[in-house]
Amino acid sequence: MLIGNALIGLREGLEAVLVVSILIAFLVRGQHRWALRLVWTGVAAAVALSVGVGALLTYTSATMSFEQQEMFGGGMSLLAVVFVTTMIFWMRNTARTLSAQLRGQLDQALQLGSWSVITVAFLAVARVGLETAVFFFSSVQSAGGGTILPLTGFLLGIAASVVIGWALYLGAITIDLGKFFTATGVLLVFVAAGVLAYGVHDLQEAGVLPGLHALAFDVSAQVPPSSWYGTLLKGIFNFSPQTTVFEAIVWLGYALPVLVLFLRPQRADAPTPTGEMS
C-alpha cells in the first residue's frame, strides 16, 4: 500500500498546502500579517482533529471481535471511497475558482473578527484532514492491521506535497494544477475502486454480503501476492489475485462510470489554473 498511500498523501497534502498558501498570500499582500497566527491556529486545530479521528478509529476497531472488525472496516472503506470520489470531483469543478473563493471568505472573516479567521482556516483544512484519516484507517485494514507501510506512504506523499507547495509559493516552479489534479484523479479512481472491492470483501467475510467463495477469477499462480508485481498491484490498486464475483462487479460498476464522468470535457469558460499563488 506504500505507493497508493503516497499518492493519496500527495494529492490530499498538496490540496491542503495550496489552500493554506492562498490564505497566507492573501494576508501578506493585504498587509494583514497579524492574522497569520490565526490561520495557523485554525490549521493546527484541523490537523489535531484529523489525527484524533484516525486514532479513535484505530482504537475502536482494536476492541472489536473479528466479525465486527470486518464489518467496521468494510463500512469505513466504503466511506473512504465516498470521500475520495467527492474530493476528485470537487477539485475538478472548483479548482478554477478556488483561490477567489478562499480570498473572498477570508476577506469577510477579517471583518467579522479573529474567530472567523480561525474558522475559515480550520474548515478549509479539516475536510482534507478527515478524508485522509478515514482513508488511512482503510489502508491499515487492507494491509492486515500493520501501520508502518500505510503511514510511511502517507508521510512521503505529504512531505512531497509540502515541498512542491512551498516551491509554488516562492515561484520557484509552475505547475498546471488542472492537469495535475486530472492525472492524479484518474489514478485515484482506480485506487478507490480497489478500496471499494476490498471493503466489499470485508463485508463478505463478516457475513453481511454473500458470495465469499464465488470467485470471478483466481490468478494467484500468475500473479503471486509475494511477487514484486503482485505487491505493486496490491500497493497501488489494492488488487487481489483471488477476486470474488461481487468484488469484480462493484469494481467495474464503480471505475467505469466514474472515469467517464470525471473525464468528460468541461466548459472552457475560465482559464486553466496553474501553480501560481495569485
C-alpha positions, 0 to 999 in steps of 0.5 A: 500500500506504500505507493497508493498511500503516497499518492493519496498523501500527495494529492490530499497534502498538496490540496491542503498546502495550496489552500493554506498558501492562498490564505497566507498570500492573501494576508501578506499582500493585504498587509494583514500579517497579524492574522497569520497566527490565526490561520495557523491556529485554525490549521493546527486545530484541523490537523489535531482533529484529523489525527484524533479521528484516525486514532479513535478509529484505530482504537475502536476497531482494536476492541472489536471481535473479528466479525465486527472488525470486518464489518467496521472496516468494510463500512469505513472503506466504503466511506473512504471511497465516498470521500475520495470520489467527492474530493476528485470531483470537487477539485475538478469543478472548483479548482478554477475558482478556488483561490477567489473563493478562499480570498473572498471568505477570508476577506469577510472573516477579517471583518467579522473578527479573529474567530472567523479567521480561525474558522475559515482556516480550520474548515478549509483544512479539516475536510482534507484532514478527515478524508485522509484519516478515514482513508488511512484507517482503510489502508491499515485494514487492507494491509492486515492491521500493520501501520508502518507501510500505510503511514510511511506512504502517507508521510512521503506523499505529504512531505512531497506535497509540502515541498512542491507547495512551498516551491509554488509559493516562492515561484520557484516552479509552475505547475498546471494544477488542472492537469495535475489534479486530472492525472492524479484523479484518474489514478485515484479512481482506480485506487478507490475502486480497489478500496471499494472491492476490498471493503466489499470483501470485508463485508463478505467475510463478516457475513453481511454480503454473500458470495465469499467463495464465488470467485470471478477469477483466481490468478494467484499462480500468475500473479503471486501476492509475494511477487514484486508485481503482485505487491505493486498491484496490491500497493497501488490498486489494492488488487487481489489475485483471488477476486470474488464475483461481487468484488469484480462487479462493484469494481467495474460498476464503480471505475467505469462510470466514474472515469467517464464522468470525471473525464468528460470535457468541461466548459472552457469558460475560465482559464486553466489554473496553474501553480501560481499563488495569485 
